Amino acid sequence: MPDQPQPVVDIRGLTKRFLGTLALDGVDLAIGAGEIHALVGENGAGKSTLIKILAGIHQADHGEIRIDGRIVHPHSEHVPIAFVHQDLGLVDEMSVGENVALVAGFPRRAGFIFWPRVWEQAERIYRAMGVDPPDPRTQAGRLGASGKAVLGIVRALSRNARVVVLDEPTASLPGPDAAHLFEVLHRLRGAGTSILYVSHRLNELFGLVDRVTTLRDGRRVRTAPIGELTPDAIVRDMLGRDLEAHHAASGAAGGGKPVLEITDLRAGGQGPLSFRIAAGEVVGLVGLRGAGHEAIGRTVFGAHPQDGGTIRLDGAVLPPQESVAARIRQGVALLAGDRLAESALAGMSLRENLFPNVPNVRGGLFSPIWTDRETAAADALLDRFDVRPRNPNAQIEWLSGGNQQKVFVGRWLATDARLYIMEEPTAGVDIGAKALIHRTLRDLVTKGTAVLVVSSDFEEIATLCDRALVVVRGRIAAELSGAALTVDALLTRSSLGAAPGAEAA
C-alpha cells in the first residue's frame, strides 16, 4: 500500500483540562493539503477548545501539533493558520482595501501610506483565491452578506496561511449567499488551501467537504470521507443515539383564538403588513437578509418605532409608543438574535441571567432578592434545558454558544408570556440543542400561547412552523403552510423581487 501524503496539519493526542473538566481527551485530527475537513459535534463537545489551542489562546496539557511535519507551539510562535469567526471583525466604514490592509499591512512609500498599492494588494489576494475582486475602494458595509464573508477569508489569507479555520461561516447567511461562499471555498481547495470547516448545519456538508471528524464529550468518535456518511450517521456519532425527527404539527394553523393581530403595520420603512397568529400556533416570518422581516418582531415588542397601523394582543390594541417593560408585563417576550450583544448580562451568573424579568422570583422592585428561591428556580431550568455546566453560579461567558442560547430561552419561559417572538432561535447551536429548543417551542403552543419565529433559516422554518409568511421588500409576498411549506418553496418565494424588476407575488 503506498504511503499516504503528509498532512498539512497533524494533531496527535491533544488533551486539555479546565478545573478538573476534561475538555479534550486525546484527540487526533489530520488535515490534508487542499482538503475541506469538517469538524462537528454538540456544543461542549470540544470543538471550540481545539480551535482555541490552534489559535494559541489555550495551551494543551498533552499532545502535539505538527504543520508540514514540524512540531509547532501556537501559544508561543506564529503558525500559518488563519481563523475566520462568526463575527468577522470587519470595519464597515472602511474600504475593502483598508480592511485587508488592517491584517496584511499598509504598503508605504517614503513613510506614507501608498494607496495605489493598498488597492492592488487587495485585488491580488482576491484573484489568488480565484475570486473576482470588488472595487477595493468600496466601503465594506456596502457589501452583501456573502461579500463580507469572502472579505473575511481574504483578510485571513493575506498573511500567507496554509490552513483556514471557518467557524460557522453560514450561521447568518441566507441560502443564495451560502451557495456563493461554497463556490469560493471550492476554488480555495483547488488552489491547494486547506480548510477546517466547523458547522452545525449538517446538510450543507454534503457536496462541500471531503472528510468529517466528529467529537463527542471531548473525544474523537470518527473521521470518515463524506461519501461514507449520511446526516443520520453523523447525528448518531454526535449524540451517541438516534435523534427522533420532530415535525411541526400541521393542524394548528389558524384554528385558535387570535393572540396577535397585525393590521397595516409600518415600521423601519417596511410595510404595510397584516397578519395574525392564533393560540396554539407557530408562525414563521421569513425572508432573505434585508427583506424587512427583522424589524417586525421588535416593533411588536416595543423595541422599534411603530410608524403606522395597529397591533392587538388578545384583542386589545397596544399603544404605539408603549415601552418594552409595558409589553413584557402584557405578555410579550423577545429572544434577540444577537445573544452576546443583546441577551447576555456579561460578568453575571447563570442564575442572574435567567431572571432579570421575573419579579415573583427576584422579589419586587424595592425588595431584597430571594436567593434561595432564585437558585431553586435556576436549577430547575438548567436541568430542563440540559445546560452544561449545570451550575447556577457559573458566569454566562463560560458557556458555549448553544448552552448560552438555552439559558436565554429559559429566561423568557420563566415569564409565562402569551406571545413569544424568537429571532434566529437556533443560530449557531448544535443539533441536540436545536431539537430541544424546537421541542420546547412546540410544547409552549400546546398550552395556548403563540410563537412568532423571525428567521432567514429556511430549513428551520420549514421544520418548526405551522405557517410561514414570506417577506419581500418589506411586504408579505406569500403565505405557505402544510405540504406547501418546504425549503424550496421558501427559497423560491423569498427570491421573488430580489432581482431588479422582479415583482413580489
Backbone hydrogen bonds, N-H to C=O, Kabsch-Sander energy under -0.5 kcal/mol:
donor,donor_aa,acceptor,acceptor_aa,energy
8,V,31,I,-1.8
9,V,31,I,-1.7
10,D,66,R,-2.7
11,I,29,L,-3.6
12,R,64,E,-2.6
14,L,27,V,-2.6
15,T,62,H,-2.1
16,K,24,L,-1.9
18,F,21,T,-2.7
21,T,18,F,-2.6
22,L,20,G,-0.5
23,A,16,K,-1.9
23,A,21,T,-1.1
24,L,16,K,-1.8
25,D,218,G,-3.3
27,V,14,L,-2.5
29,L,11,I,-2.1
31,I,9,V,-2.7
34,G,192,G,-1.0
35,E,32,G,-1.2
37,H,35,E,-0.7
37,H,195,I,-3.3
38,A,36,I,-0.5
38,A,211,R,-2.9
39,L,197,Y,-2.4
40,V,213,T,-2.5
45,A,42,E,-2.1
50,L,46,G,-2.3
51,I,47,K,-2.4
52,K,48,S,-2.5
53,I,49,T,-1.8
54,L,50,L,-2.1
55,A,51,I,-2.0
56,G,53,I,-1.0
57,I,52,K,-2.3
58,H,52,K,-1.3
61,D,15,T,-2.4
62,H,15,T,-1.4
64,E,12,R,-2.1
65,I,72,V,-0.6
66,R,10,D,-2.2
67,I,70,R,-2.6
68,D,8,V,-2.3
70,R,67,I,-1.8
72,V,65,I,-3.0
76,S,73,H,-2.3
77,E,73,H,-1.1
81,I,79,V,-2.1
82,A,163,V,-2.9
84,V,165,V,-3.0
85,H,83,F,-0.5
88,L,86,Q,-1.0
92,D,90,L,-0.8
94,M,91,V,-1.7
96,V,138,T,-2.1
97,G,136,P,-3.0
99,N,95,S,-2.3
100,V,96,V,-2.1
101,A,97,G,-2.3
102,L,98,E,-1.6
103,V,99,N,-0.5
103,V,100,V,-1.4
104,A,100,V,-3.0
105,G,101,A,-2.2
109,R,112,F,-2.9
112,F,109,R,-1.9
114,F,107,P,-2.8
115,W,113,I,-1.0
117,R,114,F,-0.9
118,V,114,F,-1.4
119,W,115,W,-2.3
120,E,116,P,-2.2
121,Q,117,R,-2.6
122,A,118,V,-1.6
123,E,119,W,-2.1
124,R,120,E,-2.6
125,I,121,Q,-1.8
126,Y,122,A,-2.2
127,R,123,E,-2.5
128,A,124,R,-2.1
129,M,125,I,-1.1
129,M,126,Y,-0.8
130,G,127,R,-1.6
131,V,126,Y,-2.1
138,T,135,D,-2.4
140,A,94,M,-2.8
141,G,92,D,-2.1
142,R,139,Q,-1.7
143,L,140,A,-1.7
148,K,144,G,-2.3
149,A,145,A,-2.0
150,V,146,S,-2.6
151,L,147,G,-2.1
152,G,148,K,-2.2
153,I,149,A,-1.5
154,V,150,V,-2.7
155,R,151,L,-2.6
156,A,152,G,-1.8
157,L,153,I,-2.4
158,S,154,V,-0.8
158,S,155,R,-0.9
159,R,156,A,-0.8
160,N,157,L,-1.6
162,R,80,P,-2.4
163,V,80,P,-1.7
164,V,194,S,-2.4
165,V,82,A,-3.1
166,L,164,V,-0.6
166,L,196,L,-2.8
167,D,84,V,-2.5
167,D,165,V,-0.6
168,E,166,L,-0.8
168,E,198,V,-2.8
171,A,168,E,-1.4
173,L,170,T,-1.3
178,A,174,P,-2.2
179,A,175,G,-2.4
180,H,176,P,-1.8
181,L,177,D,-2.1
182,F,178,A,-2.3
183,E,179,A,-1.7
184,V,180,H,-1.7
185,L,181,L,-2.3
186,H,182,F,-2.2
187,R,183,E,-1.8
188,L,184,V,-2.2
189,R,185,L,-2.5
190,G,186,H,-2.2
191,A,187,R,-1.4
192,G,189,R,-1.8
193,T,188,L,-2.1
194,S,162,R,-2.0
195,I,35,E,-3.1
196,L,164,V,-2.6
197,Y,37,H,-2.8
197,Y,195,I,-0.7
198,V,166,L,-3.0
198,V,196,L,-0.6
199,S,39,L,-0.9
199,S,197,Y,-0.5
202,L,200,H,-1.3
204,E,201,R,-0.8
205,L,202,L,-1.6
206,F,202,L,-0.6
206,F,203,N,-0.8
208,L,205,L,-1.8
209,V,205,L,-2.4
210,D,36,I,-3.3
211,R,36,I,-1.2
212,V,224,A,-2.6
213,T,38,A,-2.9
214,T,222,R,-2.6
215,L,40,V,-2.6
216,R,219,R,-2.6
218,G,45,A,-2.1
219,R,216,R,-1.9
221,V,214,T,-3.0
221,V,219,R,-0.6
222,R,214,T,-1.0
224,A,212,V,-2.1
226,I,210,D,-2.3
228,E,225,P,-1.8
229,L,226,I,-1.5
234,I,230,T,-2.2
235,V,231,P,-2.4
236,R,232,D,-2.3
237,D,233,A,-2.0
238,M,234,I,-2.4
239,L,235,V,-2.7
240,G,236,R,-2.5
244,E,242,D,-0.6
247,H,245,A,-0.6
248,A,463,T,-1.4
255,G,252,A,-2.0
259,V,277,I,-2.8
260,L,277,I,-1.8
261,E,312,R,-2.3
262,I,275,F,-3.5
263,T,310,T,-2.4
265,L,273,L,-2.9
266,R,308,G,-1.9
267,A,270,Q,-1.5
270,Q,267,A,-1.9
271,G,474,G,-1.1
273,L,265,L,-1.5
275,F,262,I,-1.5
277,I,260,L,-2.6
279,A,257,K,-2.5
280,G,449,T,-3.3
281,E,278,A,-1.0
281,E,449,T,-0.6
283,V,281,E,-0.6
283,V,451,V,-2.8
284,G,467,R,-2.7
285,L,453,V,-3.3
286,V,284,G,-0.6
286,V,469,L,-2.4
287,G,455,S,-0.9
291,A,288,L,-2.3
295,A,292,G,-0.5
296,I,293,H,-0.7
297,G,293,H,-0.7
298,R,294,E,-0.6
299,T,295,A,-1.8
300,V,296,I,-2.2
301,F,297,G,-1.7
302,G,298,R,-0.7
302,G,299,T,-0.9
303,A,298,R,-2.4
304,H,298,R,-0.9
307,D,266,R,-2.5
307,D,305,P,-0.6
308,G,266,R,-1.1
310,T,263,T,-2.2
312,R,261,E,-2.6
313,L,316,A,-2.7
314,D,259,V,-2.9
314,D,312,R,-0.5
316,A,313,L,-1.8
318,L,311,I,-3.3
322,E,319,P,-1.9
327,R,323,S,-1.9
328,I,324,V,-2.5
329,R,325,A,-2.0
330,Q,326,A,-1.4
331,G,328,I,-1.3
332,V,327,R,-2.1
333,A,419,L,-2.5
335,L,421,I,-3.0
336,A,334,L,-0.8
339,R,337,G,-1.1
342,E,338,D,-2.5
343,S,338,D,-0.6
343,S,339,R,-1.2
344,A,339,R,-2.4
346,A,344,A,-1.1
348,M,345,L,-1.6
350,L,394,A,-1.9
351,R,392,P,-2.7
353,N,349,S,-2.2
354,L,350,L,-1.8
355,F,351,R,-1.0
358,V,355,F,-0.8
361,V,358,V,-1.4
362,R,358,V,-2.4
363,G,359,P,-2.7
367,S,364,G,-1.3
371,T,369,I,-1.5
374,E,370,W,-2.6
375,T,371,T,-2.9
376,A,372,D,-2.3
377,A,373,R,-2.3
378,A,374,E,-2.4
379,D,375,T,-2.7
380,A,376,A,-1.9
381,L,377,A,-1.9
382,L,378,A,-2.8
383,D,379,D,-2.2
384,R,380,A,-2.3
385,F,381,L,-2.1
386,D,383,D,-0.9
387,V,382,L,-2.2
391,N,389,P,-1.8
394,A,391,N,-2.1
396,I,348,M,-2.1
398,W,395,Q,-1.6
399,L,396,I,-1.3
404,Q,400,S,-2.4
405,Q,401,G,-2.2
406,K,402,G,-1.7
407,V,403,N,-1.7
408,F,404,Q,-2.1
409,V,405,Q,-2.3
410,G,406,K,-2.5
411,R,407,V,-2.1
412,W,408,F,-1.4
413,L,409,V,-1.9
414,A,410,G,-1.5
415,T,412,W,-1.5
416,D,413,L,-1.3
417,A,412,W,-0.6
418,R,331,G,-2.1
419,L,331,G,-2.6
420,Y,450,A,-2.5
421,I,333,A,-3.0
421,I,419,L,-0.6
422,M,420,Y,-0.6
422,M,452,L,-3.1
423,E,335,L,-2.4
423,E,421,I,-0.6
424,E,422,M,-0.6
424,E,454,V,-2.8
427,A,424,E,-1.5
429,V,426,T,-1.7
434,K,430,D,-2.4
435,A,431,I,-2.1
436,L,432,G,-2.0
437,I,433,A,-2.6
438,H,434,K,-2.6
439,R,435,A,-2.5
440,T,436,L,-2.3
441,L,437,I,-2.2
442,R,438,H,-2.3
443,D,439,R,-2.2
444,L,440,T,-2.0
445,V,441,L,-1.6
446,T,442,R,-0.9
447,K,444,L,-1.7
448,G,445,V,-1.6
449,T,444,L,-1.1
450,A,418,R,-2.0
451,V,281,E,-2.3
452,L,420,Y,-3.0
453,V,283,V,-2.9
453,V,451,V,-0.5
454,V,422,M,-2.4
454,V,452,L,-0.6
455,S,285,L,-1.9
455,S,453,V,-0.6
458,F,456,S,-1.1
461,I,457,D,-2.1
462,A,458,F,-2.5
463,T,459,E,-1.7
464,L,460,E,-2.8
465,C,461,I,-2.0
466,D,282,V,-2.9
467,R,282,V,-1.3
468,A,480,L,-2.5
469,L,284,G,-3.5
470,V,468,A,-0.6
470,V,478,A,-2.8
471,V,286,V,-3.1
471,V,469,L,-0.5
472,V,475,R,-2.8
474,G,291,A,-2.9
475,R,472,V,-1.5
477,A,470,V,-3.4
477,A,475,R,-0.7
478,A,470,V,-1.1
480,L,468,A,-2.6
482,G,466,D,-0.8
484,A,481,S,-1.6
485,L,482,G,-1.6
486,T,484,A,-1.4
490,L,486,T,-2.4
491,L,487,V,-2.6
492,T,488,D,-2.5
493,R,489,A,-2.7
494,S,490,L,-2.4
495,S,491,L,-1.6
496,L,492,T,-0.7
498,A,495,S,-2.4
499,A,495,S,-0.5
502,A,499,A,-2.3
